[in-house]
């Protein structure tokens, strides 16, 4: 019997973007969740105060750890705990009350996917009823921030409650990681 290869996926984004939900949707184990009643007004009753964790087998030899990180800046020390050795970075952006460009900038500055050749996907959540024009404006803002960081990344709508939608993100990561591995081999 061989040991599985272990990969880490960080899932980060603003408060209420769906980080805990996506882990509950795709984890094959009972997820470890760290939600507590919020002590400040963040627009929802409960918030993640630690690292939510789930796991999914990518194939019979590879397990993927799903690390949901709190969106509030005061928990940034938890980002540091997960940062090393990432297989991918999923940033969830919540459609609705307006995009907080500062939060997105801070996440990209901290994880620095370009410098670490870290596959990055931006998932737009809560956009099921969005008007096309409004969603297009949000996409333009996200693309602007990505360009400032010299990044090109898929930006896709995702419903964190739906298994097929959530797994589609993992399929994108598998594709991006294969491309990264092929480019690394060509450079040698």
PyMOL commands that set and color helices and strands:
alter all, ss='L'
color gray80, all
select helices_A, chain A and resi 19-26+73-83+101-111+132-148+163-187
alter helices_A, ss='H'
color red, helices_A
select strands_A, chain A and resi 5-13+35-37+46-48+51-59+62-69+88-94+120-125+154-157
alter strands_A, ss='S'
color yellow, strands_A
deselect
rebuild
show_as cartoon
